[in-house]
Amino acid sequence: MTPIIRIAALTAALTAPAVGQAHIVAEPNEGPAGGYFRTAFRIPHGCAGSATIAVTITLPPGTLAVKPQAKPGWAITLTKRPVDLPVPGGHGTTITETVDTVTWRGGPLPNEHFDEFGLSLKLPAGPAGATLWFATVQQCERGESRWVEIPAEGQKWGDLKAPAPFVRLRAAPATHQH
């Protein structure tokens, strides 16, 4: 291989987008069923070159105790929904509602930069292996991107044009019994 062909091949490899870099992802994307969990949703770019000014994440059913991470320059708005069945909240409390959506508005986050929007939450109890989908809408100075597609049976997440970020449940660690 000549030096010019090697340089061209290396340049192509380094500038080609990697799978997952073009999509919004949750990192980490695997958490303990029924446990408390912290993840961040990575916004890798704007909308067709336009800066991001808002990110709205819809929480999947069964998530509780949702707390968004504060970000300088971004205001946070929460909407809530009732839970199907009241849940013990500890310390004699009962949980009757949970967060439905979290919206961060501010920035702007330029297309050339990335950022992460963090959530702390309690994951549903299971089953292990289940996938939770976090539909995400990214608003930009011009336009928006709707990361809401969920793979059908036999379809791969990475094959979708605008897949929703996800968290997969793993078995909760065994607890020590006395």
LINRAZI-V571293 format. One line per field, one symbol per residue. psi: psi as a letter, one per 30 degrees, with the letter a starting at -180 (. if undefined). A space follows every 10 residues. Layout:
BEGIN
psi->???
END
This chain:
BEGIN
psi->kleeeeeeee eeeffkklkf fflklkjlgk lkkglkkklk jkjflajhfk kkfkkkkkkl kfklhkklkk kkgkkkkkll lklekkkkgl hglkkfllke kkkkkbbljl eflllkjkkk lkllfalkfk kkkikkkjkl ejalkjifkk klkfkkeffl eikkllkkkl kkkklkk.
END
